[in-house]
């Protein structure tokens, strides 16, 4: 595969780490959204879910990189990202299999995921940085594929959670491509960007297990801060199913309270994010 300029090496490494970390963490989030089904999942089922997240994130990265890179170098950059993901995934396998981990198998696995990503998602035409019906349609399609991989086709909660996980990673990918410290999404059913890579997949190594009893944690209200240059934006959100169950007056009370919380936490995050002591703090984004 093609190589890329030295100036892109850091971005490629950060993107590869991000994609693998979010894919692994997302598997845990999906299992928490379907605890009964999670008990029946086999290793290959979890690997299929893991790959679905890699596929959609490759597509999102492809779309975002087209906004930041010259047309002539963007395809080469994406080829190099495929190489970087292969290297990172092999590094994840080595603790379990030592230096005997088959890089050819890893390369073929990643290559097949990229090819299927293009075949599945390139037909959707939209600007990835904007909310629009076509983007929502693609993410809904992706959520359905995740539910299918879990053997619970049509499960609205899992589909919605998967869509949130995918959309939550967009600001982090965008930040890396822009040369900024990547923010961390803390969304209810969506995943936080993990600071560690997941264990390897089935026939390679298992996807990580939840950090507590399956289904024991469901985040109903979340706050997220993102950095763009010298600006900090802090947002809060409710789990979609939680919002549906609330009467309008309760939503108004929560909104009033959370606006105050977001303001306080956002100011605190800004003071920390721009301090000299945290100039290398790339993974922190939780307000």
Protein Blocks (a to p, Z undefined) as FASTA:
>chain_A
ZZddfklmmmmmmmmmmmmmmmmmmmmmmmmmmmmlmmmpcfklmmmmmmmmmmmmmmmm
mmmmmmmpcfklmmmmmmmmmmmmmmmmmmmmmmmnojmlcfklmmmmmmmmmmmmmmmm
mmpgcdfkbccfklmmmmmmmmmmmmmmnopghiaklmmmmmmmmmmmmmmmmmmmnopa
cdddddfklccddfbdcdddehiaccdddfbdehkaccfbdcddddehjaccddddddfk
lmmmpcfklmmmmmmmmmmmmmmmmmmmmmmmmpmklmmmmkbcbZZ
